Amino acid sequence: MTDPTDPTDPTPTGLVRPLTVGGRVVVRHRLPDGSATDALGDLLAADERSLRIGTRRGEVVVARADVLAAKPVPPPPARKGPPHTAIGTEDLERVMAEHWRPLERVDLGGWRLRASEGFTGRANSALALGDPGLPLHEAVAAVVDFHTSRGLQPLVAVAHPDDGLGEGTPLVDLLSATGWTVRTPTVVLTSATDDLPGAAEVPLPHGLRVETATEPDDAWLERYHYQGLPSVPPAGRRILVSADEQLFVRVLDGGATVAIARGSLSPGWAGVTAVETLPSHRRRGLGRRVLAEVADWARSRGAVSTYLQVQGDNAAARALYAGVGFTVHHAYHYRVAPQR
């Protein structure tokens, strides 16, 4: 297993946004004859001397001293269509993972083992993508060892088409046969950012106002109740500001925060999380307004596509998101290990 949280920093000197091992990058570098070329592909490894990039023509090793410029780029399309629908399921899962980075991540082949003191399934599960580099039963055993050694309940995040739970795939069949149960079926929705309404199209009720910030203040955090938690733990505060950039939106009625949302960025993509409205202020368009604030910000940052995640049985939220232009891309759920 490799650990991308190792102190080795894959960031070439002068790069504003760090490169992530496993992410897609373009690296412009100097050749021996003094000319320059680009290496486009997945960043396979990085150390203090070089970057190793998997390109269409094979692996390229670039000495750090030869790097002229480098940046992360969106994944390539998997099918025809606009970027928010053309991206493949596994690539979109990798995109979303960069918007909600865990405190600890260890790679097992293509799988990502994540731990964050128990705050959210996204940050405390094994994201099962591609080949783990081991037989499946050994990979699942490694997940169990990883989580139990950190005092966490073993979880595997399984992505699949939205018409089912991934039945018939080797991983799901193995987990089902060994007693791993289903938790939190979730739908991933996407939209072209330009198609989403902006704040000018979603006026606020009289007397309310909007404030935005790049970090969450105490009032924003007090309104965020992830799955009923009374407060955001320290791990959660770190995860909330773990993306390349964040925007924290809140709607105020007098001095009270009555609605919130978080926007986040990675190359080409914006994400929307933590959309909440105080029960006394629901059905007044505040959910649409915080989404519009995030959309305006995302457009200003050049994000072509936007995603969000919603529990499959949350009919009210799904209606809200469909009403502003989001459509289903795929689904995922967690598998929970049986009690030992």
ABEGO torsion letter per residue (X at the ends): XBBAABABBABBBGBABBBBBGBBBBBBBBBAAGBBBBBBEBBABBBAABBBBBBAAEBBBBBAAABABBBBBBBBBABBEBAAAABBAAAAAAAAAAABBBABBBBBEABBBBBAGGBEAAAABBBBBEBAGBBAAAAAAAAAAAAAAAGBBBBBBBBBBABEAGBGBAAAAAAAAAGBBBBGBBBBBBBBAAABBBAAABBBBBGBBBBBBABBBAAAAAABBBGGBABBBAAAAAAAAABABBBBBBBBBEABBABBBBBBBBBGBBBBBGBBBBAAABGAGAAAAAAAAAAAAAAAAGBABBBBBBBAABAAAAAAAAAAGBBBABBBBBBBBBBX
